[in-house]
Amino acid sequence: MIAAMVTACASILIAIMAYWLNHQGEIRRSQRKARIDRVSSQLKELYGPLLILTETNEKAWDEYCRRYILPFDVNAVEVPLPEPEETRWRTWVETVFAPTAQKMREIITARGDLIIGGEMPPVVLEFCAHAATYEALLANWDGADPSKSTLIRHPGNTFLSYVRKSYDSLKEEQAFLLKAAQ
């Protein structure tokens, strides 16, 4: 009789342990799946589109500079552009630079919850402020200062570097998580 009770207790204890271990495994799998989903969303909805637009805009800017901007004196920025160059610059601003910046700003605004880390990086806020000033520039092109540039300058390579590094780190994490899940 005692042997039967010990066997029954041992069976119950083994069943409880099996249930607990299985439950812990399910929690870990669920957490891993949630992390994979989060990283995938960050890549698909924020950093992927942002990287494409940032890289595209950077290439367009580099080509514009290579073709049309001659080396100039730093103090010459406030000198009005000659008419043909101002027309060309306005075309590029209206059709390439401003629309791309606005798309990036919209993506950041709509999907800011997917930003890596607990705070919005200052470089992202700086870029969004720059993109916002395009609206004022385009609304008052003829009344703008002679340089016809945005009030807040683009953060430059700092923003591009941030987007690239964030995208790359998320891709690495995604690959690691997917490999670990198999």
C-alpha positions as CSV (number, residue, x, y, z in Angstrom):
1,M,0.0,0.0,0.0
2,I,2.8,2.4,0.9
3,A,4.6,1.5,-2.4
4,A,1.4,2.3,-4.3
5,M,1.1,5.7,-2.5
6,V,4.8,6.5,-3.2
7,T,4.3,5.6,-6.8
8,A,1.1,7.7,-7.1
9,C,2.9,10.7,-5.4
10,A,5.9,10.3,-7.7
11,S,3.6,10.2,-10.7
12,I,1.8,13.3,-9.6
13,L,5.1,15.1,-8.9
14,I,6.5,14.1,-12.3
15,A,3.3,15.3,-14.0
16,I,3.5,18.6,-12.2
17,M,7.2,19.0,-13.1
18,A,6.5,18.1,-16.8
19,Y,3.6,20.6,-16.9
20,W,5.8,23.3,-15.3
21,L,8.8,22.7,-17.6
22,N,6.5,22.7,-20.6
23,H,4.8,25.9,-19.5
24,Q,8.3,27.6,-19.1
25,G,9.2,26.4,-22.6
26,E,6.0,27.9,-24.0
27,I,6.7,31.2,-22.2
28,R,10.2,31.3,-23.7
29,R,8.9,30.4,-27.2
30,S,6.2,33.1,-26.9
31,Q,8.8,35.7,-25.8
32,R,11.1,34.7,-28.7
33,K,8.2,34.9,-31.2
34,A,7.2,38.3,-29.9
35,R,10.8,39.6,-30.2
36,I,11.1,38.2,-33.8
37,D,7.8,39.9,-34.6
38,R,8.9,43.2,-33.1
39,V,12.3,43.2,-34.9
40,S,10.5,42.2,-38.2
41,S,8.1,45.1,-37.8
42,Q,10.9,47.5,-37.0
43,L,12.6,46.5,-40.3
44,K,9.5,46.3,-42.5
45,E,7.6,49.4,-41.3
46,L,10.3,51.8,-40.2
47,Y,14.0,51.2,-40.8
48,G,13.7,49.4,-44.2
49,P,11.7,52.2,-45.9
50,L,13.7,54.8,-44.0
51,L,17.0,53.3,-45.3
52,I,15.8,53.1,-48.9
53,L,14.6,56.7,-48.9
54,T,17.7,58.0,-47.0
55,E,20.1,56.2,-49.4
56,T,18.1,57.4,-52.4
57,N,18.1,61.0,-51.2
58,E,21.8,60.8,-50.4
59,K,22.6,59.5,-53.9
60,A,20.4,62.3,-55.5
61,W,22.1,64.9,-53.3
62,D,25.6,63.6,-54.1
63,E,24.8,63.7,-57.9
64,Y,23.3,67.2,-57.6
65,C,26.4,68.4,-55.9
66,R,28.7,66.7,-58.3
67,R,27.0,68.1,-61.3
68,Y,25.8,71.6,-60.3
69,I,27.6,72.9,-57.2
70,L,31.0,74.2,-57.8
71,P,33.4,74.6,-54.9
72,F,32.5,77.9,-53.3
73,D,33.4,80.2,-50.5
74,V,31.6,79.4,-47.3
75,N,30.5,83.0,-47.0
76,A,28.9,82.8,-50.5
77,V,25.9,80.9,-49.2
78,E,23.9,84.0,-48.7
79,V,24.5,85.3,-52.2
80,P,21.5,84.9,-54.5
81,L,21.7,82.2,-57.1
82,P,21.6,83.2,-60.7
83,E,18.2,82.7,-62.3
84,P,18.9,79.4,-64.2
85,E,20.6,77.9,-61.1
86,E,17.8,79.0,-58.8
87,T,15.3,77.4,-61.2
88,R,17.2,74.2,-61.2
89,W,17.6,74.2,-57.4
90,R,13.9,74.9,-56.9
91,T,13.0,72.0,-59.3
92,W,15.2,69.6,-57.3
93,V,13.9,70.8,-54.0
94,E,10.2,70.6,-55.1
95,T,10.5,67.2,-56.9
96,V,13.3,65.3,-55.1
97,F,14.5,66.6,-51.8
98,A,11.4,68.0,-50.1
99,P,9.0,65.1,-51.1
100,T,11.6,62.5,-49.9
101,A,12.2,64.3,-46.7
102,Q,8.4,64.5,-46.1
103,K,8.0,60.8,-46.7
104,M,10.7,60.0,-44.2
105,R,9.2,62.4,-41.7
106,E,5.8,60.7,-42.2
107,I,7.2,57.3,-41.7
108,I,9.0,58.4,-38.5
109,T,5.9,60.1,-37.2
110,A,3.6,57.2,-38.0
111,R,6.0,54.4,-36.8
112,G,8.0,56.2,-34.1
113,D,6.9,53.5,-31.6
114,L,9.3,51.2,-33.5
115,I,12.4,53.3,-32.9
116,I,15.2,51.4,-31.2
117,G,15.7,52.3,-27.6
118,G,13.6,54.1,-25.0
119,E,13.9,57.6,-26.4
120,M,13.7,59.3,-29.8
121,P,17.3,59.9,-30.9
122,P,18.2,63.6,-31.2
123,V,19.4,63.1,-34.8
124,V,15.9,61.8,-35.8
125,L,14.3,64.8,-34.2
126,E,16.8,67.1,-35.9
127,F,16.0,65.5,-39.3
128,C,12.2,65.8,-38.7
129,A,12.7,69.5,-37.9
130,H,14.7,69.9,-41.1
131,A,11.9,68.2,-43.1
132,A,9.3,70.4,-41.5
133,T,11.0,73.5,-42.6
134,Y,10.7,72.5,-46.3
135,E,7.0,73.4,-46.0
136,A,7.8,77.0,-45.1
137,L,10.5,77.3,-47.7
138,L,8.2,76.0,-50.5
139,A,5.3,78.2,-49.3
140,N,7.4,81.3,-49.5
141,W,10.1,80.6,-52.1
142,D,10.2,84.1,-53.4
143,G,10.4,85.6,-50.0
144,A,13.0,83.2,-48.7
145,D,16.6,84.2,-48.0
146,P,19.0,84.3,-50.9
147,S,20.3,80.7,-50.3
148,K,16.8,79.3,-50.7
149,S,17.6,76.7,-48.1
150,T,15.7,75.3,-45.2
151,L,15.8,77.1,-41.9
152,I,17.1,74.0,-40.1
153,R,19.9,72.2,-41.9
154,H,19.9,68.5,-42.7
155,P,21.9,66.6,-40.0
156,G,24.0,65.2,-42.8
157,N,25.9,61.9,-42.5
158,T,24.9,61.6,-38.8
159,F,21.3,60.8,-39.8
160,L,22.4,58.4,-42.6
161,S,24.8,56.7,-40.3
162,Y,22.1,56.3,-37.6
163,V,19.7,54.7,-40.1
164,R,22.3,52.4,-41.6
165,K,23.6,51.2,-38.2
166,S,20.1,50.7,-36.9
167,Y,19.0,48.7,-39.9
168,D,22.2,46.6,-39.9
169,S,21.9,45.8,-36.1
170,L,18.2,44.8,-36.5
171,K,19.0,42.5,-39.5
172,E,21.7,40.8,-37.4
173,E,19.4,40.4,-34.5
174,Q,16.7,39.1,-36.8
175,A,19.0,36.5,-38.3
176,F,20.2,35.4,-34.8
177,L,16.6,35.1,-33.5
178,L,15.5,33.1,-36.6
179,K,18.4,30.8,-36.3
180,A,17.8,30.3,-32.6
181,A,14.2,29.5,-33.3
182,Q,15.0,26.6,-35.6
